[in-house]
Amino acid sequence: MSLVLPSELVVDRFLPTVRAMIARRLADHGMTQQEIASELGVTQAAVSKYLSGDSGGDDRFRNHRETVATVDRIADGLASSEMDGYDALAELLALVRSLTDRGPICEIHEAEMPELEGLGCDLCVRGLDPAVRLERDVLENVRTAARRLAAIPRIVDSVPNVGTNVGMALPDAENVTDVAAIPGRIYAMGGRVEIPANPEFGASQHVATAVLAATAVDSEVRSGLNVATNSHLLERARELGIEPLEFDADYDDRRSHLQKQFDDRGEVPPVAYHQGAYGIEPVTYVFGRTAVEATELLEELVAPA
């Protein structure tokens, strides 16, 4: 693990880039290198390096619209004496706050610390918020479940043409943005399962609606995944003491349709399936309290007889 503070990125990546950008704008206004150095609080040699293009920096800031606009305001203000150092600092601090909230600093931070991926750098913005920790735990659970699913022997035979997915909801989830899943779904390609990206909240409409239907009936059931329906899976479920719930594939609203089926049964079954309809593949949902639990059950369901 690489422990990186966002303030390090501000100092090492943001500040040199923005200083170089301001230096060039001030030079365009006709200011001398010594005058620029005085405004920026650096040496003339540093300004010379900025203007020669040898200072490095990061194009994610150079090409960022808000950063460019702020640099232009600061350079115009300093060159015309309409802005002093206090005003310039206020502009830069406001920019840093913005860039740390799902901006380039957040993007770089996630690249430096993969543990932050998918959290939108909320740790920087919201601090040690218990809700952030909960979101992180859900994302990690789905990530682990997806990897475990991909490692199940012959799992490719259970992946429908539309792909599969595994999702997990936050407690008291209300809509799809409260459910974490794999963006773009999980597909079988070349005899193996491909996981296209790390999980994100709101990434799946399909599996999320099934999960939301389940958790609305039983708040402890917060996860589910979809696979292709086949007789072996259903027979194996019965061998494990699970009576799969069959429901109609031809529905207008998956969430309300499934929720009614669960209500009528009086519980959320670990396995629910349909046999397809015109233009609809047969699909089976496997539910669990967590994404890992649902995947563990799937392992048992697809195991050879």
Phi and psi in degrees as a GROMACS rama.xvg file:
@    title "Ramachandran Plot"
@    xaxis  label "Phi"
@    yaxis  label "Psi"
@TYPE xy
-110.394  112.86  SER-2
-88.0756  106.537  LEU-3
-122.713  128.086  VAL-4
-87.1776  144.391  LEU-5
-60.5445  -29.3019  PRO-6
-63.8349  -31.0139  SER-7
-64.1271  -39.9037  GLU-8
-68.153  -34.7149  LEU-9
-62.3955  -45.0174  VAL-10
-72.7569  -44.9589  VAL-11
-84.5196  -29.5834  ASP-12
-113.561  -49.4734  ARG-13
-72.7164  -52.4721  PHE-14
-61.1676  -48.0016  LEU-15
-60.5263  -38.3173  PRO-16
-65.4392  -47.0024  THR-17
-70.1775  -37.638  VAL-18
-60.8521  -42.5555  ARG-19
-64.1033  -40.3717  ALA-20
-63.9396  -43.5506  MET-21
-66.1948  -40.9913  ILE-22
-58.9559  -43.3509  ALA-23
-66.6719  -39.451  ARG-24
-65.1452  -40.9699  ARG-25
-66.8473  -36.5958  LEU-26
-63.9835  -37.0228  ALA-27
-63.7669  -27.45  ASP-28
-80.8328  0.22862  HIS-29
90.9842  9.73728  GLY-30
-77.897  148.03  MET-31
-78.0759  164.813  THR-32
-61.509  -37.0944  GLN-33
-68.1584  -39.8736  GLN-34
-63.9978  -41.4147  GLU-35
-64.29  -42.5512  ILE-36
-59.8618  -39.3424  ALA-37
-65.7379  -40.2927  SER-38
-68.4215  -38.2188  GLU-39
-88.8036  -13.2258  LEU-40
73.9473  33.2174  GLY-41
-128.155  176.776  VAL-42
-81.4928  161.675  THR-43
-63.2132  -34.3669  GLN-44
-62.2059  -37.7798  ALA-45
-65.5275  -41.631  ALA-46
-62.5758  -41.4168  VAL-47
-59.3533  -39.3068  SER-48
-67.4174  -41.3993  LYS-49
-58.5326  -46.7349  TYR-50
-72.1768  -24.9068  LEU-51
-82.3276  -11.7186  SER-52
84.3341  13.445  GLY-53
-94.9431  8.44326  ASP-54
-88.5404  -0.244373  SER-55
72.6859  -129.635  GLY-56
100.478  -174.016  GLY-57
-131.216  124.769  ASP-58
-65.7746  -19.7077  ASP-59
-64.7641  -25.6378  ARG-60
-87.8409  -41.9739  PHE-61
-60.1063  -33.1531  ARG-62
-98.9185  7.05204  ASN-63
-88.5371  122.692  HIS-64
-56.7691  -46.1947  ARG-65
-66.158  -37.3069  GLU-66
-65.2088  -45.8216  THR-67
-60.0736  -43.6763  VAL-68
-64.7788  -40.2293  ALA-69
-66.6077  -43.3908  THR-70
-59.8411  -42.7815  VAL-71
-62.3629  -42.5586  ASP-72
-62.9343  -43.8761  ARG-73
-65.2566  -46.7137  ILE-74
-62.7842  -44.4142  ALA-75
-63.3661  -41.0685  ASP-76
-67.764  -43.7394  GLY-77
-68.2624  -40.647  LEU-78
-66.2404  -31.2274  ALA-79
-95.9262  -0.584815  SER-80
65.5806  14.431  SER-81
-81.8935  -9.99709  GLU-82
-133.933  139.022  MET-83
-110.288  -174.043  ASP-84
-59.6748  -36.8165  GLY-85
-62.3104  -46.4114  TYR-86
-63.6397  -41.7297  ASP-87
-63.7816  -41.8731  ALA-88
-62.8405  -41.6502  LEU-89
-60.451  -41.2002  ALA-90
-63.4595  -43.6858  GLU-91
-68.0361  -39.1081  LEU-92
-64.9633  -40.2439  LEU-93
-63.8421  -38.4827  ALA-94
-65.8784  -43.2492  LEU-95
-60.6318  -43.3428  VAL-96
-59.5947  -40.6699  ARG-97
-68.431  -42.3378  SER-98
-70.7957  -20.9072  LEU-99
-83.5753  -15.0701  THR-100
-102.659  82.3347  ASP-101
65.8328  28.0031  ARG-102
-107.428  -164.873  GLY-103
-57.3586  -36.4071  PRO-104
-63.737  -40.5357  ILE-105
-62.8863  -42.8332  CYS-106
-61.4962  -45.8423  GLU-107
-66.1875  -39.7026  ILE-108
-60.9151  -42.8561  HIS-109
-63.7765  -36.9295  GLU-110
-66.7218  -36.8329  ALA-111
-76.7959  -32.37  GLU-112
-128.02  89.7123  MET-113
-56.9886  -20.5545  PRO-114
-61.5942  -20.6687  GLU-115
-88.6284  -9.95181  LEU-116
-59.0637  133.604  GLU-117
87.5815  -7.0004  GLY-118
-96.4792  -3.86656  LEU-119
62.204  27.8388  GLY-120
53.4802  31.9738  CYS-121
-62.3587  -22.6374  ASP-122
-60.7928  -38.542  LEU-123
-72.1563  -35.9993  CYS-124
-85.0693  -42.0564  VAL-125
-106.462  -7.32568  ARG-126
72.538  -159.048  GLY-127
-78.1366  64.8426  LEU-128
-83.597  126.164  ASP-129
-55.4014  -31.7627  PRO-130
-64.6925  -35.4486  ALA-131
-66.0286  -42.6459  VAL-132
-61.8183  -39.9761  ARG-133
-64.5968  -43.397  LEU-134
-60.9213  -42.8445  GLU-135
-62.3057  -42.066  ARG-136
-62.7053  -40.1948  ASP-137
-65.3555  -44.9966  VAL-138
-60.6147  -42.4615  LEU-139
-65.8859  -37.8747  GLU-140
-64.832  -43.0324  ASN-141
-66.697  -40.2237  VAL-142
-59.8928  -46.171  ARG-143
-63.8838  -42.4252  THR-144
-62.7934  -41.7485  ALA-145
-63.3112  -42.2125  ALA-146
-65.5348  -39.3263  ARG-147
-66.8508  -40.4287  ARG-148
-60.0042  -44.3716  LEU-149
-63.7729  -23.7084  ALA-150
-90.2918  -4.53552  ALA-151
-67.4358  128.331  ILE-152
-56.6425  134.219  PRO-153
57.2121  25.4028  ARG-154
-64.6117  -23.7293  ILE-155
-57.1594  -28.7929  VAL-156
-69.8989  -15.8786  ASP-157
-104.888  2.17566  SER-158
-88.6945  118.071  VAL-159
-68.7834  166.121  PRO-160
-59.8541  -32.4685  ASN-161
-79.6456  -2.64156  VAL-162
92.5922  165.923  GLY-163
-118.609  169.387  THR-164
-157.172  160.368  ASN-165
-131.096  131.858  VAL-166
-133.56  156.293  GLY-167
-143.547  135.388  MET-168
-96.9155  152.681  ALA-169
-71.3581  157.871  LEU-170
-58.2858  142.56  PRO-171
60.7091  33.3405  ASP-172
-62.262  142.212  ALA-173
-118.102  -32.6143  GLU-174
-144.835  -179.697  ASN-175
-62.9402  -23.9698  VAL-176
-71.9134  -10.2499  THR-177
-94.2864  4.7821  ASP-178
-118.437  125.674  VAL-179
-90.9438  137.762  ALA-180
-155.442  178.227  ALA-181
-85.5506  122.122  ILE-182
-61.4127  136.934  PRO-183
78.5486  -1.00953  GLY-184
68.2733  169.58  ARG-185
-102.781  128.325  ILE-186
-120.868  154.092  TYR-187
-92.0553  122.72  ALA-188
-138.147  125.923  MET-189
59.0376  35.4707  GLY-190
80.0842  9.5208  GLY-191
-139.24  164.572  ARG-192
-94.9457  133.795  VAL-193
-112.653  128.489  GLU-194
-102.822  106.973  ILE-195
-71.1792  -24.2367  PRO-196
-162.746  169.261  ALA-197
-73.9455  155.33  ASN-198
-64.4501  150.97  PRO-199
-140.957  155.251  GLU-200
-76.631  137.99  PHE-201
78.8463  13.604  GLY-202
-82.712  -14.8247  ALA-203
-135.247  126.461  SER-204
-84.821  -39.5357  GLN-205
-65.9716  -63.2828  HIS-206
-71.2856  -29.0923  VAL-207
-63.1938  -39.4469  ALA-208
-66.5417  -35.1374  THR-209
-67.3678  -41.5089  ALA-210
-64.5473  -42.069  VAL-211
-63.9656  -37.3208  LEU-212
-64.2529  -40.4346  ALA-213
-67.8636  -47.7222  ALA-214
-71.3274  -21.1103  THR-215
-70.0117  -27.6031  ALA-216
-92.0073  -38.8772  VAL-217
-136.333  106.944  ASP-218
-63.9286  -17.049  SER-219
-80.8586  -20.0346  GLU-220
-90.478  100.04  VAL-221
-117.481  10.2571  ARG-222
-143.822  156.392  SER-223
-164.56  162.428  GLY-224
-144.117  159.057  LEU-225
-119.546  137.851  ASN-226
-138.308  174.827  VAL-227
-72.9468  141.544  ALA-228
-75.8879  132.613  THR-229
-149.45  158.698  ASN-230
-65.4955  -35.1495  SER-231
-61.3748  -45.1972  HIS-232
-60.9144  -44.332  LEU-233
-68.9702  -39.8571  LEU-234
-65.683  -39.8443  GLU-235
-64.137  -37.724  ARG-236
-60.031  -44.0099  ALA-237
-65.5465  -35.4266  ARG-238
-62.6236  -30.2714  GLU-239
-87.3115  5.7876  LEU-240
84.3838  17.3888  GLY-241
-106.849  125.286  ILE-242
-96.4003  105.328  GLU-243
-61.5194  145.588  PRO-244
-94.8538  121.512  LEU-245
-94.5317  133.882  GLU-246
-132.208  164.286  PHE-247
-74.4462  132.498  ASP-248
-77.3651  -21.143  ALA-249
-92.0561  87.2388  ASP-250
-130.887  157.175  TYR-251
-90.6608  -37.6007  ASP-252
-128.462  103.514  ASP-253
-58.5566  -41.8338  ARG-254
-63.102  -50.7801  ARG-255
-69.0926  -35.4295  SER-256
-63.9854  -48.9274  HIS-257
-65.5887  -41.7703  LEU-258
-59.7449  -39.531  GLN-259
-64.7953  -41.1232  LYS-260
-62.2109  -40.6024  GLN-261
-68.2597  -41.8074  PHE-262
-60.5657  -44.2958  ASP-263
-62.9641  -35.8818  ASP-264
-79.2784  -22.8603  ARG-265
86.0641  10.6696  GLY-266
-168.328  167.386  GLU-267
-96.2283  112.83  VAL-268
-73.2072  149.084  PRO-269
-62.0876  -25.918  PRO-270
-132.976  127.579  VAL-271
-134.477  140.823  ALA-272
-147.396  162.659  TYR-273
-136.328  160.83  HIS-274
-98.2197  13.127  GLN-275
86.8696  174.872  GLY-276
-156.271  -175.787  ALA-277
-59.6733  118.063  TYR-278
77.0406  7.0277  GLY-279
-124.966  122.721  ILE-280
-70.2731  146.272  GLU-281
-63.7804  130.49  PRO-282
-133.81  142.814  VAL-283
-119.347  134.693  THR-284
-104.099  134.68  TYR-285
-114.831  124.148  VAL-286
-111.093  156.712  PHE-287
-162.585  172.801  GLY-288
-70.8063  -31.7228  ARG-289
-132.857  167.479  THR-290
-65.1751  -38.6003  ALA-291
-64.803  -41.0862  VAL-292
-62.7795  -43.296  GLU-293
-62.5315  -38.5473  ALA-294
-69.6603  -37.6863  THR-295
-61.7208  -40.0296  GLU-296
-66.406  -40.7972  LEU-297
-58.9116  -40.6768  LEU-298
-54.5696  -43.8597  GLU-299
-68.8615  -36.0829  GLU-300
-69.9207  -32.4522  LEU-301
-98.2495  -0.0110339  VAL-302
-62.6544  146.054  ALA-303
-58.6078  148.245  PRO-304
